[in-house]
Structures are given as C-alpha cells and as structure tokens.
Amino acid sequence: PAKPRVGGSREIVDRIVSTDEVVYGINTGFGLFSNVTVSADKLCALQDNLIRSHSAGCGEPLTRERSRRLLALRINVLAKGHSGIRAEVLEQMIAAFNADCIPVVPSKGTVGASGDLAPLSHIALGLMGEGDMWDPQGGIAPAAEVLARANLTPIRLGAKEGLAMINGTQLIASLGAEAVERAGRAARLADYIAALSLEVLCGTNRAFDPLIHCVRPHSGQMESAARVRSVLMPTAPSELCMSHPKQVQDAYSLRCVPQVHGITQDTIEFVRRILNTELNSATDNPMVFTQEQVDASESLRTSDGDRIACKDAPGGNGRKGDGQDIKAADASPPPATANAGAKPVDPLEAANRKIA
C-alpha cells in the first residue's frame, strides 16, 4: 500500500530538517544556489517561491482532459513514496482531482526529458489556490474561488514538497501515451482498410495464410496478417476473394500488407513499452529511500558497487505495488486512494474517472 511508503519517506525528510543535515532540495537552494543552505524558518517560503518562479508557461492552455491526466500521473508518482511528500498533501491532490478542480496549464514550457517543470508548476500553483483553474461548472476561474466552491483547502507546501510536485516528465509521457494509442488505432484501421481494398480489387487472400507468417514470425507482421484474415475470413472465406480462384498473385501493395504494416505495429509496441516504464517510474531529485529499502537493495549490487536487476529492487519500477501500476492504454482505473494497490490504470481514461 502507498500510505506507509509515503509516510516513511516523509519521516526521513522531517528528520533531515530537525537535525539540520544539509540535503539538496530540502534545505538548500536550487541549481546555481544548491550550495546555499536555507534556514528552517524559510523552507516553506522556499518551496512556494519555487512553484511561483517556475509557473512560466505560455501559449494556449492544455485541454481540461490533458491537464487532468497530468495531475493523475503526478499523483501516481508521488504515491510511490520516493518523494518525501506528506500523505495529507497527496490526499488534497486526490480530492481536487476527484472534484474536477483542475489547474489551467499552458501548453508551452516543458524542457522535455529534463523535466516538465513549468507545466507541473502550474498544476501545483492552482492547487495552492493561485493562478487559474478549470471550473467544474464550466469555463475558467481563479483557483482560490474554484477550490472554495468545492469546499477544498489550498495546499500549503512544506519542506521539499514543491520540488516533489514538479520533478517529472508526466506531461510528455501523458501526451506520448495519447499519441501511441491514437497510432495504434490508426494502424488497426489501416489493416481493415487493406482488407476491404483487397476485396474491392478482387485480390486473393493466399498471402495472408498463417503458415506463411509463422515461418517469419515477426509479431507485428503476424498480428497484421491475422487482422486482415479476421475481415476476409471471419467464419468462411470472402465470397469476393473466392470469385476469382485463378488469381495467382496480387500487386506488392496488397500482398505485402502484413510486412509493411507489421513494422509499424512493432514500432508502436516498442514505444508503448517505453511509455509503460516511464509512467510507472518514480521521478524526483532527490529521491527518498528508507533504510529498509537501502538495506534490501544491497543484494542487488555487484562487487564493484554497480546496481543491477532494478526490476527486482524494493519499490523498483518494474514491480507492481509501487503505488498504482499505469499502462499506456490497457485498462481502466478503479476508484482508488493514496493507499491504492497495483491494479493497472489507463491514463487516457483518467480525464473521465476518479482516483480513490
């Protein structure tokens, strides 16, 4: 469950603050000011100002659905318990999501793989009661007013929590998930269109025989051939295709559909695997690990200290149970809380569902 992990990581942050141990992002400045120590009485202001200074996006706002998806994915990251955020802050984020109080996020401002700092800052800014927010009743209104009408309290950031809310790639990952799902649908439609074209052009279905593709078993090629067969021979062979039994061979553009479309399928699946990993990764700096997690990871180190088998590590990205396991387009999110389990969630449907 997520709550014990979130609580355990927060205890580490609180201990660092109470002992005056110097740790980047918790009681230091950022970037060029990482060597500047910040006193305990200014740590909250430091996090507030981080969000305000990075809320510098521009351009037309993302759609409500895309902003909602961005918030859902950041909640998923924080629920993994490696960011040091307080459980009550995470619960406030979930409450805003479920009330459809979604901050307005400008479409321009990400720095790509280096981080969606500006977009995520706009998410945090709205939850702090500043900036603008999509009103559940329609339109855009000041965030403080939208939260008040929903009986929600603006988030008050503590040590490290501003940094925890913006260190990630959830915008580009969510847009990538949307793109790969759209590409998958287009690829499937291309196979159906090819099957119909074959019928109209009085082609033969011999080139789609499974025996041909089983001896050259590229997965995308076999999938494409099977999809074309499902249209031409759902229960019995197409009457149009059987109406010209003496047809020997079709043009390349027809008989090589599985080979051409197949590599597209393989590429889409490759991208989907990358996105599924990224969607389920903890992204932050610094990362927070409990002593128990550090001790358990010692067995995963080689003799020269390099870490191996990350998927087997406690809280590793490859294992279910690090919060909620999200897939690029595979399943539907159940109602869930910060104590969510590992049932897969589809970020593409997040805009229309609630997090429990």
Helices and strands as residue ranges (DSSP letters): H 2-19, G 31-33, G 40-42, H 43-54, E 58-61, H 64-78, H 87-98, E 102-103, E 106-108, G 112-114, H 117-127, E 132-134, E 140-142, H 143-149, H 161-166, H 170-200, G 206-208, H 210-214, H 219-232, H 239-242, H 252-255, H 257-279, H 291-297, G 298-300, G 310-312, G 347-352
